[in-house]
Amino acid sequence: MNTRRHESRPAAAATAEPVLAALLANPAITQPLQRLLRAAAGAGAGAELDARDPPGVVERMLAALQRLDADSDTLVAAIVHSYPVLQQRLGSTFEREYPAIAPLLDGQRAAEQVWTLHAEQGGRSGNEGLRRLLLAIVRDLRVVPILLARQLARMQGADALAADRRTALATLTRDIHAPLANRLGIWQLKWELEDLAFRYLQPDTYKQIARLLDEKRVDRERYIEDVKQTLREAMAAQGIKADIAGRPKHIYSIWKKMQRKDVPIGELYDLRAVRVLVDSVGDCYAALGAVHASWTPVPSEFDDYIARPKRNDYRSLHTAVIGPEGKTLEVQIRTVDMHRQAELGVAAHWKYKEGAGAGDAAFDRKIAWMRKLLEPAADGAEPDEAALARELDTELVEDRVYVLTPKGEVIDLPAGATPLDFAYRVHTEVGHRCRGAKVDGRIVPLDHRLASGDRVEIMTAKTGEPRRDWLVESNGFLASSRSREKVRNWFHKLDRARNEAAGKDLLDKELRRLGLLGADLAPARERFSLASDADLHVLVALGDVGPHQVGRVLLEHERAASAPPPVERPAPALPRRTPRGKAADFTVQGVDNLLVQLARCCQPLPGEPIAGYLTRGRGVTVHRDTCASYRRLAAAQPQRTLPVEWGRAGSAYEVDVEVLAVDRKWLLKEVTNLIAQANAHVTRIHSEHQRSGAQVRFLMRLKVDDYGQLSTLLGKLAALPGVEQARRA
């Protein structure tokens, strides 16, 4: 389907430049932009400036935008996108001088993805996902009114299209544009979009309802005027200041209510309806009394949404009465503030209309903010551009991603989700058997972070089971708690002995990396309230406790055990930096003005228990407290040992790492790429083949921030294909 580009027509080509000149003369467009666009339009030396759409579409689109009080940038972005050649002529100068317009142009181009996906699906399903995808990929939501106005302009000229293209255009309008206009509170466009789409998709039903309405339109309008006059007199008699207006019913809305209530058009209570706006809640109930005193109420049709607001916080009084001439009449009563809140989206009236449940809070905030942005300033002043930019930065932080299946269906995932999360979202068995993934046709690792608009394909094995390291949070395989729970459930079904053995293997691997293999697990058992090491192993296997958590507990315990006893008059602790830009800050108790450096023999990392040794002429050397060299020196000259603590973090530390793997092509490249992705640095690397010739051993010196980063990196290195071992040397 292509509802945007049309074949060149002689009439369109002949009138393109005069039409553009008239558009650019719009007083809402600033003078500098008018001059720049006129210069670009005339730069082609008589070349045609064909629009994307037939004659009249751009003019109608701008008229709709001006009804919404669109600003100069929005109008210009709509015009420039409508004339592709004009955009080419403007080039980099335009984006450099007017950077605020560039996101509006990018958003219109990004929306083409959604139109294409809708065409691929044939409007079958997933329209809610497509609407959310549109709002996710359009970073400046001011693009949405442009899209709606352009679609309305196209629908208003749809009579000139072929039947199949007209139907496709109406289907897109019904599925995407009309619901978005409803959500964003752009009521003027919403009603027109819905009615036009209904007209072309169900022409017979549309004409039937229109004929029934037209037969009595004059009588109905006279009836509403009589009702308004009666209500004005009743309100004045009660001393209530009220604004009373008729509520026009649109054809699509009437048809929806007929379907929902399964009644003919003559039995709809709100076919004749008025809305009463007052100043206070007390006046709402006083006005209700005046209405019920004037006419007989219909008991089953009264709803008090002020005393009992809807779940979406919508507040109003709804009643139906037997009005003049014995005809039913609907009356809505609310305060001006309640009406304003409903228009801003606080009541989220669109959810009730569309029959959906309550949405997530972040999405509601975005919609409410968009409605607020569309409102003109109360005093008519232009909004402050800097404040608007700050609002854009704050409000448009998306906490969900919307990715696509190979068939174009939209999948909603939490921010930071991976291909593995996607697989479990599609189906639990797909997740269990997942062995690889492609994003936009490119193979990616399973911990790759997805972005809105990505098309994801999962590669599965015929049979398979999840891996336990998927549950290790530091490995980054799963961002969704729902996905992790599915993996845990799979392992919960295994027998205890198998879980215990698997958990011990996972924990031993982590402790070996940290140099803690064989350490007493009692501190971890106490921290997690467990009776035995076996219980701890089972929790590690099930992912309820991470191996990294256990390692941290053991290191904290060793650090606390090695803390010096308190002294009566301790000197203030002073942090000391290492010389020549070394990476650590330390606190050396009771000593001032000393050089501090890391021992090269054991290379301690932040968070590990450490001790200092006062050397001759080289200041204090900091060792791991389990370092064999330190213990030998301390035994020989205990008077030179000093208590040392880690100071503030944020610098890099060197550590030796050993990787043993099966030799294969691209192995070194994958290892170094993984280190770079982890934000670590390689300062030295040495490789050697083992005697068998099939294995290679890498000895590397890395710079890392702390032992947590090192543990995560070692886990990812060990997960590379062919790697048999990755540990601290």
Secondary structure, 3 states (H helix, E strand, C coil): CCCCCCCCCHHHHHHHHHHHHHHHCCCCCCHHHHHHHHHHHHHHCCCCCCCCCCCCHHHHHHHHHHHCCCCHHHHHHHHHHHCHHHHHHHHHHHHHHCCCCHHHHHHHHHHHHHHHHHHHHCCCCCHHHHHHHHHHHCCCCCHHHHHHHHHHHHHHCHHHCCHHHHHHHHHHHHHHHHHHHHHCCCHHHHHHHHHHHHHHHCHHHHHHHHHHHHHCHHHHHHHHHHHHHHHHHHHHHCCCCCEEEECCCCHHHHHHHHHHHCCCHHHCHHHCEEEEEECCHHHHHHHHHHHHHHCEECHHHCEECCCCCCCCCCCCEEEEEECHHHCEEEEEEEEHHHHHHHHHCCCCHHHHHHCCCCCCHHHHHHHHHHHHHHCCCCCCCCCCHHHHHHHHHHHCCCCEEEEECCCCCEEEEECCCCHHHHHHHHCHHHHHCEEEEEECCEEECCCCCCCCCCEEEEEECCCCCCCHHHHCHHHCCCCCHHHHHHHHHHHHCCCHHHHHHHHHHHHHHHHHHCCCCCCCCHHHHHHCCCCCHHHHHHHHHHCCCCHHHHHHHHHHHHHHHCCCCCCCCCCCCEEEECCCCCCCEEEECCCCCCCEEECCCCCCCCCCCEEEEECCCCCEEEEECCCHHHHHHHHHCHHHEECEEECCCCCCEEEEEEEEEECCCCHHHHHHHHHHHCCCEEEEEEEEECCCCCEEEEEEEEEECCHHHHHHHHHHHHCCCCEEEEEEC
